[in-house]
């Protein structure tokens, strides 16, 4: 019995996230033909030679022709404009879904762009690395990881069911939540850590200790903590702008925490410092 769920899948943005979904669905035997759409020929040629895609094109309208499902995995600020570009060329019944890390603005704008009979389902796989492009993708990226779908009162139940089934076939554990709730949670646990990592490396990289390049002395701790500051700057520019309100609230909470810590250091409050570090250590030990 054939497992094929999708005859023709278009992936717009064949990078880490889009390329890994294509690879996982291929491995599961769930898709017949994968069409890769992108801007640069080099990345698309790589996707073709790695066997991620069967066909490639730089023209989004051509890429989505006859596709039953379109997965959009470009930086978040470009997702609504990509959907606006492809909307007139979607086949009747086509489902459009995405992997963007911010959901409220994308879901709101993309639902409104769907032609009659086509359906948008917002999604966000909770998996990734600091590497980019087709060559960074791998089939097991989503195995055992969560994928959050963000349906609204306008979401078509059958479309939601199909997108959920595909993520399950890709190895993910699917759950659903309201887009605004998603954005507030991920501002805290993902977007804040990235901006803090970028700020830390920026501060240390520009620090002047008697003319020494202090970065040359960094070892395990600094490197572990700042790994995510090697992520793609354009992706994080877009996420910071699109989730601005929730991220600013998270940065304010972090600033209060840092101010409190600074105060305890300034006062030489050894008990207060030990208490602060103990509470943080307990939270951290609880998640690993
Ligand atoms: P990536 O590896 O850089 O892949 C993005 C791809 O999109 C690139 O190959 C790029 O290729 C293409 N692209 C960029 N703008 C485009 C446009 N306007 N039209 C068509 N193609 C375009 O990035 P990624 O890590 O896969 O991230 C993709 C999405 O997944 C983002 O929305 C991000 O928020 C989300 N996400 C990322 C992670 C993570 O950890 N990386 C995790 C979960 C979700 P060309 O430059 O050749 O066009």
Boltz pocket constraint, residues with backbone or C-beta under 6 A from the ligand:
constraints:
  - pocket:
      binder: B
      contacts: [[A, 12], [A, 13], [A, 14], [A, 15], [A, 16], [A, 17], [A, 18], [A, 37], [A, 38], [A, 39], [A, 40], [A, 41], [A, 43], [A, 44], [A, 72], [A, 73], [A, 74], [A, 75], [A, 76], [A, 78], [A, 82], [A, 99], [A, 100], [A, 101], [A, 102], [A, 124], [A, 125], [A, 126], [A, 127], [A, 128], [A, 129], [A, 130], [A, 131], [A, 132], [A, 133], [A, 134], [A, 136], [A, 232], [A, 235], [A, 239]]
      max_distance: 6.0
